Amino acid sequence: MSSSGRKTTIAVIFGGRSVEHDVSVVTGQQIMQAFNPALYEVVPIYITRDGKWLTGAPLRQMDTFKDEARLLQNKELQSVVLSPDTRHHGLIINPLAGRFSKSEIMRLDVVFPAIHGSHGEDGTLQGLFELADIPYVGFATLGSALTNDKVMTKHILRQHGIAVVPEVAFTRLDWLDKPDDILAQIKATLEYPVFVKPATLGSSIGVGRADTDDMLRYAIDIAANFDRRILVEKAITGGIEINCAVMGYEDEVQASVLEQPISWDAFLSYEDKYLRGGDGMKSADRIIPAPLSPELTTRIQNMAMAAFKAVDGRGIVRIDFLVKPEHDEVHVNELNTMPGSLAFYLWQAGGMSPTQVVEKLVRLARTAHADKRRNVYDYKTNLIAVAAGRGLKGTKGGVKALGNGVTKTPIA
């Protein structure tokens, strides 16, 4: 509830132009259901597979998405855009209004993006929120862009002394131009088995395991269909996957209990994560808490919080680890800044309900927004008047603005 006594308006954005579109729809529904309707006015915003923005009550129902063709013809849905104009501070409803209709403005208090992967978890939406000057849940623009890229994430974590899995990274163009050289580099650097991944996708889409040269070529060809940058990682044989969620901002950071996902295959596939058992993303088999010693559990939780801070984390993340308990060996595998189901199950195991999770994330979003507003963005000088008075020629480098005045300097 806002300070004025009215409900807080939360826009939940889901769907999107991403191969993880379907997962995002499920996550969006779970987030919307978690909000207390007595305190929050939840506005669903669905982005179609080709990039149309829609809102309307039917988007609060999972059944609406069973038939996409009918969804697009639903008369109860309206077109919307999120305006970058700070005066609007929200949505423009019916932005292409004609002579017999009109556009409307819906102000938003907080935006809750629930899009996984491309065009949502990669900093693109976050940049729009920054322009609109609206508080939003989750990582900021830089952190989102960095952690969406597995190669850049490894570079950052290594600089902070956090262990990651060894890899070889290259571009699609490299692979098309000189595949034999790429294969030779991989074999000289890594040992079979290896995993091949698109650099900026999640949900195991486009990921393949290779134990031979032929399998490696095939896996790279598949991954190259999903991204222009590919990485090949050494497989941690004999290890287990351990996941930990982290939530917070600045010094207020907490780690969840740990889980051990159980996979039927050589790695945790898309089907393992989302389709087995028929109950959405909570259906994957998992052991919570993970069967690790208290010492190793604490070490992984501390490592998760350190990784969160290293990438300037904000909001929530789920960090996937590869662990060999018998050797006390721990590697960070991936960071997911918008985890499926928002990792509700991990927080519930620690005593936090989904409602408490979303409410805390909204509070953190507002805290981060208030922190950003402490920055100065309006800095005026006499430079424009000087440039207008003498013309643009030679202005660059010839005028140095100091405070509210101008000091002329020689032009080289």
C-alpha positions in Angstrom: 0.0 0.0 0.0 1.3 3.4 -0.9 1.7 6.3 1.6 -1.5 7.8 0.3 -3.5 4.8 1.2 -4.1 3.6 -2.3 -3.0 0.3 -3.7 0.5 0.1 -5.1 0.3 -0.4 -8.9 2.7 -3.2 -10.1 3.2 -4.0 -13.8 4.3 -7.6 -14.3 5.9 -8.0 -17.8 6.2 -11.5 -19.2 6.4 -13.4 -22.5 8.8 -11.7 -24.9 10.9 -12.3 -28.0 12.9 -15.1 -26.5 13.2 -18.8 -26.8 12.3 -18.9 -23.1 8.9 -17.3 -23.9 6.8 -20.1 -22.5 8.8 -20.3 -19.2 8.4 -16.6 -18.8 4.6 -16.9 -19.1 4.5 -19.4 -16.3 6.8 -17.3 -14.1 4.7 -14.2 -14.8 1.5 -16.0 -13.6 3.2 -17.2 -10.4 4.4 -13.7 -9.6 1.0 -12.2 -10.2 -0.7 -14.8 -8.0 1.8 -14.1 -5.2 0.8 -10.4 -4.7 -1.7 -9.6 -2.0 -4.7 -8.1 -3.9 -5.7 -6.0 -0.9 -2.4 -4.1 -1.1 -1.4 -4.3 -4.8 -3.1 -3.5 -8.1 -1.4 -5.9 -10.5 -1.3 -5.0 -14.2 -0.4 -7.9 -16.5 1.7 -6.9 -19.6 2.2 -9.7 -22.1 4.8 -9.3 -24.9 4.0 -11.6 -27.8 6.6 -13.7 -29.6 6.9 -11.0 -32.2 7.1 -8.1 -29.8 3.6 -6.8 -29.4 2.7 -5.4 -26.0 -0.8 -6.2 -24.6 -2.6 -5.8 -21.3 -6.0 -6.9 -20.0 -7.7 -9.1 -17.4 -7.6 -12.3 -19.5 -3.8 -12.3 -19.2 -4.2 -13.2 -15.5 -5.4 -16.6 -16.5 -3.1 -19.4 -17.6 -5.7 -20.9 -19.9 -5.6 -17.7 -22.0 -2.2 -18.8 -23.4 -3.2 -22.3 -24.6 -4.3 -20.9 -28.0 -2.1 -18.1 -29.1 -4.1 -17.3 -32.3 -7.3 -16.8 -30.2 -5.4 -14.8 -27.6 -4.3 -12.2 -30.3 -8.0 -11.8 -31.3 -9.3 -11.3 -27.8 -11.3 -8.0 -27.7 -10.6 -7.6 -24.0 -6.9 -7.0 -24.6 -5.5 -3.6 -25.4 -2.2 -2.5 -27.0 0.2 -0.7 -24.7 3.7 0.7 -24.7 5.9 1.7 -21.8 6.7 5.3 -22.3 10.3 6.5 -21.9 9.0 10.0 -21.2 9.3 10.7 -17.5 6.2 12.8 -17.5 4.1 9.6 -18.2 5.8 7.4 -15.6 4.0 4.4 -17.0 2.0 3.0 -19.8 0.3 4.5 -22.9 -2.8 2.4 -23.5 -4.0 2.3 -27.1 -0.9 4.2 -28.4 -2.1 4.2 -32.0 -5.5 5.7 -31.3 -7.4 6.9 -34.3 -10.1 9.5 -34.8 -12.8 7.7 -32.9 -10.6 6.5 -29.9 -8.1 8.0 -27.6 -4.9 7.0 -25.8 -4.8 6.8 -22.0 -1.9 7.0 -19.5 -1.6 4.5 -16.7 0.9 5.5 -14.1 2.9 2.7 -12.5 4.6 2.5 -9.1 6.9 -0.4 -9.8 7.7 -2.6 -12.8 8.3 -6.3 -12.2 9.9 -7.9 -15.3 9.5 -11.6 -15.5 11.1 -12.2 -19.0 13.8 -14.8 -19.3 16.7 -14.5 -21.7 16.8 -12.3 -24.8 15.1 -8.9 -24.9 14.3 -8.9 -21.2 16.9 -10.4 -18.9 19.8 -8.9 -20.9 19.5 -5.2 -20.0 17.3 -4.1 -22.8 14.1 -3.7 -20.8 16.1 -2.4 -17.8 17.4 0.5 -20.0 13.8 1.4 -20.9 12.8 1.4 -17.2 15.8 3.7 -16.5 14.7 6.1 -19.2 11.1 6.1 -17.8 12.5 6.7 -14.3 10.3 3.9 -12.9 11.4 1.6 -10.0 11.9 -1.9 -11.3 12.6 -5.3 -9.7 15.9 -7.1 -10.4 19.3 -6.3 -11.7 20.1 -2.9 -13.2 21.1 -2.5 -16.8 24.8 -3.2 -16.5 24.4 -6.2 -14.2 21.7 -7.7 -16.4 23.8 -7.4 -19.5 26.9 -8.8 -17.9 25.2 -11.8 -16.3 23.2 -12.6 -19.3 26.5 -13.3 -21.1 28.2 -16.4 -19.7 31.6 -15.5 -21.1 31.6 -12.0 -19.6 30.3 -13.4 -16.3 33.3 -15.8 -16.1 35.7 -12.9 -16.7 34.2 -10.8 -13.9 34.0 -13.7 -11.4 37.6 -14.7 -12.1 38.8 -11.2 -11.3 37.1 -11.5 -7.9 38.8 -14.8 -7.2 35.6 -16.9 -7.6 36.2 -20.3 -9.2 34.4 -20.9 -12.6 34.5 -23.8 -15.0 37.3 -23.6 -17.7 36.1 -22.7 -21.1 36.9 -21.8 -24.7 34.8 -19.0 -26.3 34.4 -18.0 -29.9 32.0 -16.5 -32.3 29.7 -18.0 -34.9 31.8 -16.3 -37.6 34.9 -17.9 -36.2 33.2 -21.3 -36.4 32.0 -20.9 -39.9 35.4 -19.5 -41.1 37.8 -21.9 -39.4 36.1 -24.8 -37.6 39.2 -27.0 -37.6 41.2 -24.3 -35.8 38.4 -23.9 -33.2 38.3 -27.7 -32.7 42.1 -27.8 -32.2 42.0 -25.0 -29.7 39.2 -26.8 -27.7 41.1 -30.1 -27.7 44.3 -28.4 -26.6 42.6 -26.5 -23.8 39.9 -28.9 -22.5 39.4 -32.6 -22.2 36.3 -34.6 -23.1 33.6 -34.6 -22.1 32.6 -31.0 -22.7 29.4 -28.9 -22.7 28.6 -26.6 -25.6 26.4 -23.5 -24.8 25.0 -20.4 -26.5 26.6 -17.5 -24.6 23.4 -15.7 -23.7 20.6 -18.3 -23.3 19.3 -20.1 -20.3 16.9 -23.0 -19.6 19.4 -25.4 -21.2 18.1 -24.5 -24.7 20.8 -25.1 -27.3 23.1 -26.8 -24.7 24.7 -30.1 -25.7 27.2 -32.5 -24.2 30.0 -33.9 -26.4 32.3 -36.9 -25.8 33.8 -37.1 -29.3 34.9 -34.8 -32.2 31.8 -35.6 -34.2 29.5 -34.9 -31.2 31.4 -31.6 -30.6 30.9 -30.4 -34.2 27.2 -31.3 -34.0 26.7 -29.5 -30.7 28.5 -26.4 -31.9 26.3 -26.3 -35.0 23.2 -26.5 -32.8 24.4 -23.7 -30.4 25.3 -21.5 -33.3 21.7 -21.4 -34.3 20.8 -19.7 -31.1 23.6 -17.2 -30.5 26.5 -15.5 -32.4 28.8 -16.3 -29.4 29.4 -19.8 -28.2 31.4 -21.3 -25.4 32.6 -24.8 -24.7 33.2 -25.8 -21.1 35.0 -28.6 -19.4 32.5 -31.1 -17.9 33.0 -31.5 -14.1 32.7 -35.3 -14.1 31.6 -37.0 -10.9 30.2 -33.7 -9.6 26.7 -32.7 -8.6 24.7 -29.5 -9.4 23.8 -27.3 -6.4 21.7 -24.2 -6.7 21.4 -21.2 -4.3 19.3 -18.1 -4.6 20.4 -14.7 -3.4 18.3 -11.7 -2.7 19.2 -8.2 -1.7 20.7 -4.8 -2.5 24.0 -3.2 -1.3 24.7 -4.5 2.2 21.3 -6.2 2.6 22.1 -9.5 1.0 20.9 -13.0 2.0 21.3 -16.5 0.6 18.6 -19.2 0.4 18.9 -22.8 1.5 20.6 -25.0 -1.1 19.0 -27.5 -3.5 20.3 -30.4 -5.4 18.4 -30.9 -8.7 18.1 -34.5 -9.9 18.4 -35.1 -13.6 17.5 -38.2 -15.7 20.1 -37.2 -18.3 23.8 -36.2 -18.6 22.8 -32.7 -17.7 19.7 -30.9 -16.5 17.7 -30.5 -19.7 14.8 -28.2 -20.5 12.5 -31.2 -20.0 14.0 -32.0 -16.6 13.5 -28.4 -15.4 10.0 -27.6 -16.7 8.1 -30.5 -18.2 8.4 -33.6 -16.1 5.6 -34.2 -13.6 3.1 -31.8 -15.2 3.3 -29.1 -12.6 5.2 -26.4 -14.3 8.6 -25.4 -13.0 8.2 -26.9 -9.6 7.9 -30.4 -11.0 11.7 -31.1 -11.4 13.0 -33.6 -8.8 15.2 -31.9 -6.2 16.6 -32.4 -2.7 16.0 -29.5 -0.4 18.1 -28.8 1.6 21.0 -30.3 -0.4 22.7 -33.2 1.4 26.0 -31.4 2.1 28.0 -30.8 5.3 27.2 -27.6 7.2 30.7 -26.3 6.4 30.3 -26.9 2.6 26.8 -25.4 2.7 28.0 -22.2 4.3 30.9 -22.0 1.9 28.6 -22.2 -1.1 26.2 -19.7 0.3 29.1 -17.2 1.0 30.4 -17.8 -2.5 26.9 -17.1 -3.9 26.7 -13.8 -2.1 30.2 -12.9 -3.2 29.3 -13.6 -6.8 26.1 -11.5 -6.4 28.1 -8.5 -5.2 30.8 -9.0 -7.9 28.4 -8.4 -10.7 26.7 -5.5 -8.9 23.6 -7.7 -8.1 20.3 -6.3 -7.2 16.9 -8.0 -6.5 17.2 -11.7 -7.0 19.4 -14.3 -8.7 19.7 -18.1 -8.7 23.3 -19.2 -8.9 24.1 -22.7 -10.2 27.2 -24.5 -8.9 29.0 -27.6 -9.9 30.3 -29.4 -6.8 32.5 -32.4 -6.0 32.0 -32.8 -2.3 34.5 -35.5 -1.8 37.2 -33.2 -3.2 35.8 -30.0 -1.6 35.7 -28.5 -5.1 33.2 -25.8 -6.0 32.7 -24.0 -9.3 30.2 -21.3 -10.2 28.4 -22.5 -13.3 25.8 -19.9 -14.2 23.9 -16.9 -12.8 20.2 -16.5 -13.6 18.9 -13.0 -12.8 15.3 -13.9 -13.4 15.1 -17.6 -12.2 12.2 -19.7 -13.2 9.4 -19.6 -10.6 11.5 -16.8 -9.0 13.1 -19.6 -6.9 10.0 -19.4 -4.7 10.6 -23.0 -3.5 14.1 -22.2 -2.2 12.8 -19.2 -0.2 9.8 -21.2 1.1 12.3 -23.8 2.4 13.8 -21.0 4.5 10.5 -19.8 5.8 9.6 -17.0 3.3 6.3 -17.2 1.4 6.0 -16.2 -2.2 4.0 -13.1 -1.0 6.9 -12.1 1.2 9.4 -12.6 -1.6 7.6 -10.4 -4.1 6.9 -7.7 -1.5 10.6 -7.7 -0.5 11.7 -7.4 -4.1 9.3 -4.4 -4.6 10.8 -2.8 -1.5 14.3 -3.4 -2.8 13.4 -1.9 -6.2 12.1 1.2 -4.5 15.2 1.5 -2.4 17.5 1.2 -5.4 15.4 3.8 -7.3 15.6 6.2 -4.4 19.4 5.6 -4.3 19.7 6.4 -8.0 17.7 9.6 -7.5 20.5 10.9 -5.3 22.6 11.3 -8.4 22.8 14.7 -10.1 21.7 14.6 -13.7 21.0 18.3 -14.4 24.3 20.1 -14.8 24.0 23.4 -16.6 26.8 25.5 -18.2 27.1 28.4 -20.6 28.5 26.1 -23.3 25.4 26.3 -25.5 25.2 30.1 -25.4 28.9 30.3 -26.3 28.6 27.8 -29.1 25.6 29.6 -30.5 27.4 32.9 -30.3 30.5 32.0 -32.2 29.4 28.9 -34.2 30.2 25.3 -33.8 33.6 25.3 -35.6 36.3 24.6 -33.1 34.0 24.3 -30.1 35.0 20.8 -29.2 38.2 21.0 -27.1 38.1 24.8 -27.3 35.8 25.4 -24.3 36.1 24.0 -20.8 33.0 24.3 -18.7 33.7 25.1 -15.0 30.7 25.3 -12.7 28.2 27.7 -14.2 30.8 29.6 -16.1 33.1 28.9 -19.1 36.9 29.1 -19.3 38.3 29.3 -22.8 41.3 27.2 -23.6 43.6 27.2 -26.6 42.5 25.1 -29.6 45.3 22.9 -30.8 
